[in-house]
Amino acid sequence: MGAAAAGYAGMWLLLRRIFGLDASIALTGAVLFLWNGFYAHRMIVGHLTFHAYMLLPLQAFLLASLARPGIAASTRAGTFAALALTAAYQFTSGMVHLVGPVCLALVGIASLIARDDPRRLARLLAWGSASAVLAGLLVAAPLSATLAFLANFKRDLYTLPGFADPLAQVWTAALVLFGRVDVAETVQLITNRSLPLQAQEFEYGLSPLPLILMFAGVAAA
């Protein structure tokens, strides 16, 4: 529940205070992120290490706040510490394999925030890199011990699955995000399957609503 609340609040703050969206749109985005299929289904099946993913929009809000001009030094220091602590928590919660995608998402959000201001983007990336360094220092001891332990176990028991047909991959990605996939049919399209792929592997959905809103935005523009 705490991770879900953090995801909801973080998305609200990001959309309302950083992107300056209308309250109704910010509320819609917060609710959509709260009920994203990736988090909900993995909590249902017991993949509890994924819960820290919900800190992503809060991290984006903290990162954007660091680059605001005129912020007090004490506030900036507290925000910087909070951003580093959220990243450190993601490491220690066992979400190490999602740190890369989270970083890419933060870079994408930073690019949207500073789309017309290259210098602001540079500041965002600098603050993000500095917080990543601090987070790395905070988790250095447990992370090194974990990596030393895992070095005793080879992870070559399975091949990397993927789609042979790029068009099938694009279509499946669209269905995963905005609709539902037929798991049995989709699995047959994936090559190098050495482990069974179950329904939760394809749950990332946000419902068709974001797609409708995107089309409406394009039409209005």
C-alpha positions as CSV (number, residue, x, y, z in Angstrom):
1,M,0.0,0.0,0.0
2,G,2.8,2.4,0.8
3,A,4.4,1.9,-2.6
4,A,1.0,2.4,-4.4
5,A,0.4,5.6,-2.4
6,A,3.9,6.9,-3.3
7,G,3.3,6.2,-6.9
8,Y,-0.1,8.0,-6.9
9,A,1.3,11.0,-5.0
10,G,4.4,11.2,-7.1
11,M,2.5,11.1,-10.4
12,W,0.1,13.8,-9.1
13,L,3.0,16.1,-8.1
14,L,4.9,15.5,-11.3
15,L,1.9,16.2,-13.6
16,R,0.4,19.1,-11.5
17,R,3.5,21.0,-10.3
18,I,6.2,20.2,-12.9
19,F,4.2,19.9,-16.1
20,G,1.5,22.3,-14.9
21,L,-1.4,20.2,-16.1
22,D,-5.0,20.8,-15.1
23,A,-6.1,19.1,-11.8
24,S,-8.5,16.7,-13.6
25,I,-5.8,15.5,-16.0
26,A,-3.2,15.2,-13.2
27,L,-5.7,13.1,-11.2
28,T,-6.4,10.9,-14.2
29,G,-2.7,10.3,-14.7
30,A,-2.2,9.5,-11.0
31,V,-5.0,7.0,-11.0
32,L,-3.8,5.4,-14.2
33,F,-0.3,4.9,-12.8
34,L,-1.7,3.7,-9.5
35,W,-3.5,0.9,-11.3
36,N,-0.8,0.0,-13.9
37,G,-0.8,-3.7,-14.6
38,F,2.9,-4.1,-14.1
39,Y,2.7,-3.3,-10.3
40,A,-0.7,-4.7,-9.6
41,H,-0.2,-8.2,-11.2
42,R,3.2,-8.6,-9.7
43,M,2.0,-7.9,-6.3
44,I,-0.8,-10.4,-6.8
45,V,1.6,-13.2,-7.8
46,G,4.1,-12.3,-5.1
47,H,6.9,-10.6,-7.0
48,L,7.3,-8.1,-4.1
49,T,10.8,-6.8,-5.2
50,F,9.0,-4.9,-8.0
51,H,7.1,-2.6,-5.5
52,A,9.9,0.0,-5.5
53,Y,9.2,0.7,-9.2
54,M,6.3,2.9,-8.0
55,L,8.8,5.4,-6.7
56,L,9.6,6.4,-10.3
57,P,7.3,9.5,-10.7
58,L,8.3,10.7,-7.3
59,Q,11.9,10.5,-8.3
60,A,11.1,12.5,-11.5
61,F,9.4,15.1,-9.4
62,L,12.4,15.4,-7.0
63,L,14.8,15.6,-9.9
64,A,12.8,18.3,-11.6
65,S,12.6,20.2,-8.3
66,L,16.4,20.2,-8.0
67,A,16.8,22.2,-11.3
68,R,14.3,24.9,-10.3
69,P,16.0,28.3,-10.0
70,G,15.8,30.2,-6.7
71,I,15.4,27.1,-4.5
72,A,16.8,27.5,-1.0
73,A,20.1,25.6,-0.4
74,S,18.6,23.6,2.5
75,T,15.6,22.6,0.4
76,R,17.9,21.6,-2.4
77,A,20.0,19.5,-0.1
78,G,17.0,17.8,1.4
79,T,15.5,17.1,-2.1
80,F,18.9,15.7,-3.3
81,A,19.1,13.4,-0.3
82,A,15.5,12.2,-0.8
83,L,16.2,11.4,-4.5
84,A,19.4,9.5,-3.6
85,L,17.6,7.6,-0.8
86,T,14.8,6.5,-3.2
87,A,17.3,5.1,-5.6
88,A,19.2,3.4,-2.8
89,Y,16.0,1.8,-1.6
90,Q,15.3,0.5,-5.1
91,F,18.7,-1.2,-5.0
92,T,18.3,-2.7,-1.6
93,S,14.7,-3.8,-2.2
94,G,16.0,-6.3,-4.8
95,M,14.9,-4.3,-7.9
96,V,18.4,-4.2,-9.3
97,H,17.4,-5.5,-12.7
98,L,14.9,-2.6,-13.2
99,V,17.4,0.2,-12.3
100,G,18.4,0.5,-16.0
101,P,14.8,1.0,-17.3
102,V,14.1,3.4,-14.4
103,C,17.1,5.5,-15.4
104,L,16.0,5.5,-19.0
105,A,12.5,6.6,-18.0
106,L,13.9,9.4,-15.9
107,V,16.1,10.6,-18.8
108,G,13.0,10.6,-21.0
109,I,11.0,12.6,-18.5
110,A,13.8,15.1,-18.0
111,S,14.0,15.5,-21.8
112,L,10.2,16.3,-21.8
113,I,10.5,18.8,-18.9
114,A,13.4,20.7,-20.5
115,R,12.5,20.1,-24.2
116,D,13.0,23.8,-25.0
117,D,15.9,24.5,-22.7
118,P,19.1,22.5,-23.2
119,R,20.8,24.1,-20.2
120,R,18.0,23.0,-18.0
121,L,18.3,19.5,-19.4
122,A,22.0,19.5,-18.6
123,R,21.3,20.5,-15.0
124,L,18.7,17.8,-14.7
125,L,21.2,15.2,-16.0
126,A,23.9,16.5,-13.7
127,W,21.7,16.3,-10.6
128,G,20.5,12.9,-11.6
129,S,24.0,11.6,-12.1
130,A,25.2,13.1,-8.7
131,S,22.2,11.4,-6.9
132,A,23.0,8.1,-8.6
133,V,26.6,8.4,-7.3
134,L,25.4,9.1,-3.8
135,A,22.9,6.2,-4.0
136,G,25.7,3.9,-5.2
137,L,27.8,4.9,-2.2
138,L,24.9,4.2,0.2
139,V,24.4,0.7,-1.2
140,A,28.0,-0.2,-2.0
141,A,28.5,-2.6,1.0
142,P,25.3,-4.7,0.6
143,L,25.5,-4.6,-3.2
144,S,29.1,-5.8,-3.3
145,A,28.3,-8.6,-0.9
146,T,25.2,-9.6,-3.0
147,L,27.2,-9.6,-6.2
148,A,30.0,-11.7,-4.6
149,F,27.3,-14.2,-3.5
150,L,25.6,-14.4,-6.9
151,A,29.0,-14.9,-8.6
152,N,28.9,-18.5,-7.3
153,F,25.8,-19.2,-9.3
154,K,25.8,-19.1,-13.1
155,R,22.8,-17.6,-14.8
156,D,23.3,-19.4,-18.2
157,L,20.4,-21.9,-17.7
158,Y,18.1,-20.1,-20.2
159,T,18.4,-18.1,-23.4
160,L,17.0,-14.6,-24.0
161,P,13.5,-14.8,-25.5
162,G,12.3,-12.4,-28.1
163,F,10.2,-11.9,-31.2
164,A,11.4,-13.0,-34.6
165,D,8.9,-10.7,-36.4
166,P,9.4,-7.0,-35.5
167,L,5.8,-6.2,-36.5
168,A,4.5,-8.8,-34.1
169,Q,6.6,-7.2,-31.4
170,V,5.2,-3.8,-32.1
171,W,1.7,-5.0,-32.2
172,T,2.1,-7.0,-29.0
173,A,3.6,-4.0,-27.2
174,A,0.6,-1.9,-28.2
175,L,-1.8,-4.6,-26.9
176,V,0.2,-5.0,-23.7
177,L,0.0,-1.2,-22.9
178,F,-3.5,-0.4,-24.1
179,G,-5.4,-3.7,-24.3
180,R,-5.1,-7.4,-23.6
181,V,-3.1,-10.1,-25.2
182,D,-3.9,-13.7,-25.8
183,V,-1.1,-15.3,-23.8
184,A,-1.2,-18.6,-25.6
185,E,-1.0,-17.1,-29.0
186,T,1.7,-14.5,-28.0
187,V,3.9,-17.2,-26.5
188,Q,4.0,-19.0,-29.8
189,L,5.4,-15.9,-31.5
190,I,8.4,-15.7,-29.1
191,T,11.6,-17.6,-29.8
192,N,14.2,-18.9,-27.4
193,R,11.6,-19.9,-24.8
194,S,13.5,-22.0,-22.3
195,L,11.2,-21.0,-19.3
196,P,7.4,-20.9,-19.3
197,L,5.9,-17.5,-19.9
198,Q,2.8,-16.8,-17.8
199,A,0.1,-14.2,-17.9
200,Q,1.8,-11.8,-15.5
201,E,4.7,-11.5,-17.9
202,F,2.5,-9.6,-20.3
203,E,0.8,-7.3,-17.8
204,Y,1.9,-3.7,-18.2
205,G,-1.4,-2.2,-19.2
206,L,-2.8,1.3,-18.5
207,S,-6.2,0.6,-20.2
208,P,-7.2,2.2,-23.6
209,L,-7.7,5.6,-21.8
210,P,-4.2,7.0,-22.4
211,L,-4.4,6.1,-26.1
212,I,-7.7,7.9,-26.3
213,L,-6.3,10.9,-24.6
214,M,-3.2,11.0,-26.9
215,F,-5.4,10.9,-30.0
216,A,-7.6,13.7,-28.5
217,G,-4.5,15.7,-27.8
218,V,-3.2,15.3,-31.3
219,A,-6.6,16.3,-32.7
220,A,-6.8,19.3,-30.5
221,A,-3.3,20.4,-31.6
